[in-house]
Amino acid sequence: MTEATTSDRPPAVSADPQQSASKRAVRIWQTVFVLILVGFVVLLALRLVQTNQSEQRAAGEAPPFTFTTFQGETIALEDLRGQGVVLNFWASWCNPCRDEAALLEATWRREKDNGIVFIGLDYLDQEPAAKAYLAEFDITYPSGPDLQSAAARRYGIKGVPETFFIDPQGNIQELVIGPIVSQNRLDELLDQIRP
């Protein structure tokens, strides 16, 4: 028989109660940290799902909104019942918006006495740039800033230009994503919302 050396012996198990309590406290804090992290991830995922649901594009009854034009006039969608409404979200920095600006203005001038109202809501823009855009294209239909993107969120727009065609009963009949550049197409859309 050979005698075991001290290096061959297993280390003695420490029975120090203070060390055991310390290890237990570390495990508890690790568990708490993991639970907080998991809770945060769950809340983040729920908020993402909620955001995606709340930012669906509007359909059916048009969400109400009120805005103040760059000239200081306050307009509420509810006050326009009985008329067809063309609601155009635009911005001065948007090149496709420029492609449709002249057509929208010319059609507004032609239709304004026929029960059709055009409204422009300026999206994520600077007021001086927006006013310069309106002057450049001689836009005369009511236009104003969509403060804090309130209407944009209610309508669920994803970018500009987006144009909603709202009938006299206040229901969205059509949505056009991107610029409207054809007079024939615009006239077809207007026919769906005529009073």
C-alpha positions in Angstrom: 0.0 0.0 0.0 1.1 3.4 -0.8 0.4 6.2 1.4 -1.6 9.0 -0.1 0.1 12.3 -0.4 -1.5 15.5 0.5 -1.6 16.5 -3.2 -3.8 13.4 -4.0 -6.4 14.2 -1.4 -9.6 16.0 -2.4 -9.8 19.5 -1.0 -11.6 19.7 2.3 -15.2 21.1 2.0 -15.5 24.4 3.7 -18.3 24.4 6.1 -18.1 28.2 6.5 -21.7 29.4 6.9 -20.8 32.9 5.9 -19.4 31.8 2.6 -22.5 29.7 1.8 -24.8 32.7 2.6 -22.7 34.8 0.3 -23.0 32.4 -2.5 -26.7 32.1 -2.0 -27.0 36.0 -2.1 -25.1 36.1 -5.4 -27.4 33.4 -6.9 -30.5 35.4 -5.7 -29.2 38.6 -7.3 -28.4 36.7 -10.5 -31.9 35.3 -10.6 -33.4 38.8 -9.9 -31.3 40.3 -12.7 -32.3 37.6 -15.2 -36.0 38.0 -14.3 -35.8 41.8 -14.7 -34.1 41.3 -18.1 -36.7 38.8 -19.2 -39.5 41.1 -18.0 -38.0 44.0 -20.0 -37.7 41.9 -23.2 -41.4 40.8 -22.8 -42.5 44.4 -22.3 -40.5 45.5 -25.3 -42.1 42.7 -27.4 -45.6 43.6 -26.2 -45.0 47.3 -27.0 -43.8 46.4 -30.5 -46.9 44.3 -31.2 -49.1 47.1 -29.8 -47.3 49.7 -32.0 -47.7 47.6 -35.1 -51.4 47.1 -34.4 -52.0 50.8 -33.6 -50.2 52.0 -36.8 -52.3 50.1 -39.2 -53.4 52.2 -42.1 -56.8 53.7 -41.5 -59.8 52.2 -43.3 -63.5 52.5 -43.0 -64.5 55.6 -41.1 -61.9 58.3 -41.4 -60.3 59.1 -38.0 -61.2 62.6 -36.9 -58.5 65.3 -36.7 -58.2 69.1 -36.4 -55.4 71.2 -37.6 -54.5 74.8 -38.1 -53.4 75.9 -41.6 -50.3 78.0 -42.2 -52.6 81.0 -42.6 -54.1 80.4 -39.1 -57.4 78.8 -40.0 -58.6 75.9 -37.9 -60.2 73.0 -39.8 -61.8 69.9 -38.3 -62.6 66.9 -40.5 -66.0 66.6 -38.9 -66.9 70.0 -40.2 -66.4 68.8 -43.8 -69.2 66.1 -43.7 -71.3 66.3 -46.8 -68.3 67.0 -49.0 -65.7 64.8 -50.6 -62.3 65.2 -48.9 -58.9 64.6 -50.5 -56.4 64.3 -47.6 -52.9 64.5 -48.8 -49.9 64.0 -46.5 -46.8 65.7 -48.0 -43.5 67.3 -47.1 -41.2 69.8 -48.8 -38.3 67.4 -48.7 -40.3 64.7 -50.5 -39.4 64.5 -54.3 -42.4 62.4 -55.2 -44.6 65.0 -53.5 -43.3 67.5 -56.0 -44.3 65.3 -58.8 -48.0 65.5 -57.8 -48.2 69.1 -56.4 -49.2 70.9 -59.6 -51.8 68.3 -60.5 -53.4 68.4 -57.0 -53.5 72.2 -57.1 -55.0 72.4 -60.6 -57.6 69.8 -59.7 -58.5 71.6 -56.4 -59.1 74.8 -58.4 -61.4 73.0 -60.8 -63.3 71.1 -58.1 -63.5 73.5 -55.1 -67.0 74.6 -56.1 -68.2 71.0 -56.7 -68.3 69.8 -53.1 -64.7 68.5 -53.1 -62.2 69.8 -50.5 -58.5 69.2 -50.7 -56.5 69.3 -47.5 -52.7 69.1 -47.2 -51.0 67.9 -44.0 -47.3 68.7 -43.9 -45.4 65.7 -42.4 -42.2 66.0 -40.4 -41.1 69.3 -41.9 -39.7 72.7 -41.0 -42.2 75.5 -41.4 -40.0 77.8 -43.6 -39.3 75.0 -46.0 -43.0 74.0 -46.1 -44.1 77.6 -46.8 -41.5 77.8 -49.6 -42.9 74.6 -51.1 -46.5 76.0 -51.0 -45.3 79.2 -52.6 -43.3 77.3 -55.3 -46.3 75.3 -56.4 -48.8 78.1 -55.7 -50.8 75.8 -53.4 -54.1 77.5 -52.4 -56.0 74.6 -50.8 -55.9 74.4 -47.0 -52.5 73.2 -45.8 -50.8 73.1 -42.4 -48.4 71.2 -40.2 -49.4 67.9 -38.8 -48.2 68.8 -35.3 -46.5 65.9 -33.5 -47.6 63.7 -36.5 -50.9 63.3 -34.7 -53.0 62.7 -37.9 -50.3 60.7 -39.5 -50.3 58.3 -36.6 -54.1 58.0 -36.6 -54.1 57.3 -40.3 -51.1 55.0 -40.1 -49.1 56.5 -42.9 -45.7 55.0 -43.6 -44.3 57.9 -45.6 -45.2 60.6 -48.0 -47.0 61.2 -50.2 -50.1 59.3 -49.2 -53.5 60.5 -50.2 -56.8 59.4 -48.6 -60.1 59.9 -50.5 -62.9 60.4 -48.0 -66.6 60.3 -49.0 -69.3 62.8 -47.8 -70.3 60.3 -45.1 -66.8 60.4 -43.6 -65.6 57.0 -44.9 -62.3 56.3 -46.6 -63.0 55.1 -50.1 -59.4 54.9 -51.4 -55.8 55.3 -50.4 -53.1 56.1 -52.8 -49.5 55.5 -51.7 -47.0 57.5 -53.7 -47.6 60.4 -56.1 -50.7 60.8 -58.2 -49.5 61.9 -61.6 -52.4 61.1 -63.9 -55.4 63.4 -64.2 -57.6 60.5 -65.4 -56.7 58.4 -62.3 -57.3 61.4 -60.0 -60.7 62.0 -61.7 -61.6 58.3 -61.2 -60.8 58.7 -57.5 -62.8 61.9 -57.1 -65.8 60.2 -58.7 -65.9 57.8 -55.8 -66.2 60.7 -53.2 -68.5 63.2 -55.0 -71.4 64.4 -53.0 
